[in-house]
Amino acid sequence: MDSLIVNSGRPLAGEITVQGSKNSSLPILAATVLVGGVCQIHNCPDLTDTQAAIAILRHLGCKVKTGKNTVTVDSSDVSCYNIPDSLMREMRSSIVFLGSVLGRTGKAELSAPGGCEIGLRPIDLHLSSLRVMGCRIEEDYGHIRCERVKENRTSVISLSFPSVGATENIILAAALSKGRTVIHNAAREPEIYDLVAFLNECGCKISFRMQGTVVIEGVKKLHGCRYSVMADRIVALTYMTGAAVAGGDITLHGVNTNHFRTVIPVFEAAGCCVEDRKSLLRIRSDKRLRAVRDIRTMPYPGFPTDAQAPVMAMLSVAEGTSVIIENIFESRFKHVSELSRMGAKIKIEGKIALIDGVRELYGTSVTASDLRGGAALVVAGLAAKGSTVIENISHIDRGYEKIEDCFKILGADIKRVN
Ligand code: UD1
């Protein structure tokens, strides 16, 4: 098993192009199942989660070729509609194949993903929405059998919470249906827009109406296309927190700066200088950070829950008391015990974290508990005196394409050891 060793003391400087988004690539790869032709997906990050998605595509009968950040999927011969438990378990987001397999074959059989490191993660909204769309669903012992038994002329779904995964599954299941599907209170994350842009390139008719309403007019047939996945806004944010704690001046290329509107003020309040121009973000940090009160994680365009852990690592060395309220996932504070081992002073009260900034953290051996919690430990390592050894980094590899190489380009002292 690999570990990361991070040594602090060097300010970050330089420029990198941010990798493609994991949370866009996974639903887009799943969406290729609907196409029945050849799609070339560019800027697809090389991650263990994307490899898991490719394994599912091959199981379903797709021919998949991979090149440098390009995945070519030929889904002409998809015939299979069940996904074995072993493939489903590789990643939680495999649930997004429910909508695409159902959309292509009219039925789908797979296992429910179950809880994970950051919470229970139920799929009740996915299933109730598919029922509204005319599907019969049977569930037993975590196994789901879903079949479209009715073709509605119109299905109207109002989500009680704008779930990202449920919105994606509804869109995928509706794209090739015979009628029109309307989703109210749909998720508005940029990754949803990316998925829809890809599907529309393939011939879908999906539009965003008033805030939070998506209309999907089912079409008969799709065609292949070439598509480039958007940059990963959470990965970009992680590098921003790294520069904030280590000090320095870094520039991130390839991003959509509109995705950062609610997070830039947090960095500015902490004392960093952020410049955004077209597809470029520059962040400078040259003094001790200041505490930031009242960060609340919310569905987009609110502050993203995925940025909570790296930002907490950043604020653990900011002067004063910061407050973060985690509103999306119930167990998303697992990184706190590891940050505390490094000397952070963080108190958790329910969904509230009170971070009493310390002047310095101390390097020690810590364990990544989940993807973003693991990235937070890398950020903390950049702020800690001495060496930080991070174990269990397979979590980090699920979402960051060689995190050590990118930080090294920016001048950090970080290496991977076996
Ligand atoms: C996606 C992202 C994840 C991000 C999250 C919130 C991917 C691969 N993952 O996860 O990185 O942190 O959005 O921005 O894109 N819920 C229910 N019932 C449901 C579905 C969700 O109660 O049927 C709850 C969940 O338990 C959670 C909240 O809704 O508390 C948000 O979940 P959701 O938006 O669905 O997140 P994911 O799609 O799982």
Residues whose N, C-alpha, C, O or C-beta is under 5 A from the ligand:
A	BS01	UD1	N23 S93 R121 P122 I123 D124 L125 H126 P162 S163 V164 G165 A166 T305 D306 I328 F329
